[in-house]
């Protein structure tokens, strides 16, 4: 059965899409949660911004077990992290969700105080990552979907592509 990674920058709608897939009865997991990810000390040589000391990465043992477990139906996972390339051989289809920076910033600013991207510094960081990381994600993606439409339409497109 297919394993589908839905990736993209903060604010593109990954969590909303994975919730909609689950609501439709699909096996869908948001890897950008503490169950599947954690903050780790960053290698200073690998950080994009000097002085940043933490990276949000997938819990490799848990994610690897999830992706290699036998399954009788497709698995949809969503998330973005610096180490996701290590899992590329275990993924059948990569779908990049994208939107213009202005749309991302508007969505992030609307998040509650506990949501990533709520602060001005986090939104500045997202702008930087769109410029530096999104092109790398685009290079590894099989498909790209602009998420400036309703979540249901994005999910319909994902199901059509997979």
C-alpha positions, -999 to +999 in steps of 0.1 A: +000+000+000+011+035-007+027+058+018+021+094+011+040+124+026+022+157+026+048+184+033+052+221+031+060+252+051+041+263+082+007+277+073+002+257+041-025+236+057-008+203+064-026+197+097-060+207+083-055+184+053-045+154+076-075+161+098-098+160+068-083+128+055-088+112+089-124+125+090-130+108+056-118+075+071-082+074+058-052+063+079-037+098+084-011+110+109+002+145+117+040+140+123+043+176+135+030+167+169+049+157+201+039+121+196+060+119+164+084+149+167+107+165+193+130+195+198+167+185+197+199+205+200+209+217+166+243+213+151+255+250+148+268+242+113+234+231+102+213+260+115+200+285+090+201+313+115+231+318+137+223+314+174+193+291+169+199+261+191+170+238+185+156+218+156+121+202+153+128+166+141+108+135+137+113+108+163+131+085+139+123+052+157+086+059+158+083+073+123+104+045+108+082+019+126+050+037+113+063+038+077+075+002+076+046-015+094+025-038+071-007-021+061-038-030+041-046+006+030-027+038+021-010+058+049-010+096+047+015+114+069+021+151+071+050+172+083+082+189+076+115+186+093+152+188+086+157+151+087+127+140+066+151+131+037+162+101+057+127+086+052+125+093+014+131+056+005+101+047+027+077+072+010+059+064-023+044+098-031+055+133-018+030+161-022+041+196-015+015+220-002+023+256-010+008+291-009+021+326-014+041+340+016+014+367+022-012+339+026+011+319+050+018+350+071-019+358+074-028+322+084+001+321+110-009+355+125-044+341+131-031+312+151-035+312+189-007+321+212+004+284+214+005+279+176+038+281+158+040+312+137+020+333+161+049+356+170+066+380+147+099+362+151+084+329+141+068+345+110+101+360+101+116+326+103+089+311+081+097+337+054+133+327+055+124+290+053+101+296+023+131+311+005+156+284+016+138+252+023+107+252+001+128+249-031+144+218-017+110+203-008+098+212-043+127+193-058+118+161-039+080+164-045+061+144-070+032+169-070+026+204-057-008+218-047-016+255-041-037+256-009-055+289-015-087+269-019-110+251+006-094+222+025-119+197+010-108+206-025-071+202-015-079+167-001-099+158-032-068+167-053-045+146-030-068+116-034-069+120-071-031+122-073-026+091-052 
